[in-house]
Amino acid sequence: MNTRSKIISREHASRRGVEHRKNGQRVVLANGCFDILHVGHTRYLAGARAEGDVLVVAINSDASVARLKGPGRPVLPAEARAELVAALAVVDYVIVFDEPNVEALLEALRPDVHAKGTDYTADSVPERAVAARLGVRVAIVGNPKQHSTRDLLARLAGKPNG
């Protein structure tokens, strides 16, 4: 599949999700900023994919990253971040979203599983109530959080971590 063809609209992802589920496939939704792709991201996405058959990755828009991460972020524009994530073999579809969390995407996509990284617990997932109401299982996946874009940027700038 062409990398860019994996980057689709929310509406297209919703239609594709319905088709996949009709075919007996489990759809997984993962999300993040993915500002500078690093090994922690790839481990998270591999863990998310292991939870189902089809992986949809929602990437925060540039405005959303700026609100979450502050001045100077994102480093890469959403289009570039989406294309990098779409290039990963474990990823089937990529969506760019602007909301502060993925509650609206859970409503629209109705995935079987909502995958979050190990920086969350079952109790701290922001979308846990919506997921529970929709019958979406929340899975904490990936390796312990030992990698971050913030730390990588600090190292590149020659600053000590934390």
C-alpha positions in Angstrom: 0.0 0.0 0.0 1.2 3.5 -0.9 2.2 5.3 2.3 0.2 8.4 1.5 -2.9 6.4 0.7 -2.9 5.3 4.4 -3.6 8.9 5.4 -7.4 9.2 5.3 -10.3 11.3 6.7 -12.2 10.5 9.8 -15.2 9.6 7.7 -13.3 7.3 5.5 -11.7 5.6 8.5 -15.2 5.1 10.0 -16.4 3.4 6.8 -13.3 1.3 6.6 -13.7 0.3 10.2 -17.3 -0.9 9.6 -16.0 -3.0 6.6 -13.2 -4.5 8.6 -15.4 -5.5 11.5 -17.9 -7.1 9.1 -15.0 -9.2 7.9 -14.4 -10.3 11.5 -11.3 -8.1 12.0 -10.6 -6.3 15.3 -9.9 -2.6 14.8 -7.5 -0.8 17.2 -7.2 3.0 17.7 -3.9 4.4 18.9 -3.0 8.1 19.1 -0.3 10.6 19.8 1.7 13.6 18.7 4.6 11.6 17.1 6.5 14.8 16.8 9.9 13.1 16.3 9.4 9.5 15.6 11.6 7.4 18.0 11.8 3.8 19.2 9.3 4.4 22.0 6.7 5.2 19.3 7.5 2.2 17.2 7.2 -0.1 20.3 3.9 1.5 21.3 2.5 1.1 17.8 3.7 -2.5 17.5 2.0 -3.2 20.9 -1.2 -1.6 19.7 -1.2 -3.6 16.5 -0.8 -6.8 18.5 -4.2 -6.1 20.1 -6.1 -6.5 16.8 -6.0 -6.9 13.0 -6.2 -3.3 11.8 -4.4 -0.3 13.4 -5.7 3.2 13.0 -3.4 5.9 14.3 -4.7 9.3 15.2 -2.1 12.1 15.1 -2.6 15.4 16.8 -2.8 18.4 14.5 -0.2 21.1 14.6 -2.5 23.4 16.7 -3.2 20.5 19.1 0.5 19.7 19.6 1.2 23.4 20.2 -1.5 23.5 22.9 -0.3 20.3 24.5 3.5 20.7 24.3 4.0 24.5 24.2 6.2 26.9 22.2 8.4 25.4 19.5 6.3 22.4 19.0 5.5 20.6 16.8 9.0 20.2 15.3 7.5 18.6 12.2 4.2 19.5 10.6 1.2 17.2 10.8 1.6 16.1 7.1 5.2 14.9 7.7 4.3 13.2 11.0 1.4 11.5 9.4 3.5 10.3 6.5 6.3 8.9 8.8 3.8 7.0 10.9 2.0 5.7 7.8 5.3 4.3 6.5 5.4 1.9 9.4 4.3 -1.6 8.4 2.2 -2.1 11.5 0.0 0.9 10.6 -3.0 0.6 8.4 -4.5 4.0 8.5 -3.6 7.5 9.8 -6.0 10.3 10.8 -5.0 13.8 11.8 -7.3 15.3 14.6 -7.5 18.6 16.3 -9.5 17.8 19.5 -7.7 17.7 22.9 -8.4 13.9 23.2 -9.8 11.1 21.0 -13.3 10.8 22.5 -14.9 12.1 19.3 -12.8 9.6 17.3 -13.9 6.7 19.5 -17.5 7.8 18.9 -16.9 8.0 15.1 -14.7 4.9 14.6 -16.1 2.5 17.3 -12.9 0.5 17.4 -12.7 -2.7 19.3 -9.6 -1.6 21.3 -8.3 1.8 22.3 -4.5 1.4 22.8 -2.6 3.8 25.1 1.1 3.9 26.0 2.6 2.9 29.3 2.7 6.5 30.5 -1.0 5.8 31.2 -2.8 3.5 33.6 -6.3 2.1 33.1 -7.5 4.8 35.5 -5.7 7.7 33.9 -6.7 7.2 30.2 -8.6 10.5 29.4 -11.1 8.7 27.2 -11.8 5.8 29.6 -15.5 6.7 30.3 -16.4 7.1 26.6 -14.6 3.8 25.8 -16.5 2.0 28.6 -19.8 3.5 27.4 -19.1 2.3 23.8 -17.8 -1.1 24.9 -14.3 -0.4 23.6 -11.6 -2.2 25.5 -8.7 -0.1 26.7 -5.3 -1.7 26.4 -2.0 -0.3 27.8 0.7 -1.3 25.4 4.4 -0.8 24.6 7.5 -0.7 26.7 7.9 1.3 29.9 8.2 5.0 29.0 11.9 5.5 28.7 11.9 7.6 25.5 10.4 11.0 24.9 10.6 13.6 22.2 11.1 16.2 24.9 14.2 14.4 26.2 15.5 13.8 22.7 15.1 17.6 21.9 16.9 18.5 25.1 19.8 16.2 24.2 20.0 17.6 20.7 20.2 21.1 22.2 22.9 20.0 24.6 20.7 20.4 27.7 20.6 18.0 30.6 17.4 15.9 30.9 14.6 16.8 33.3 
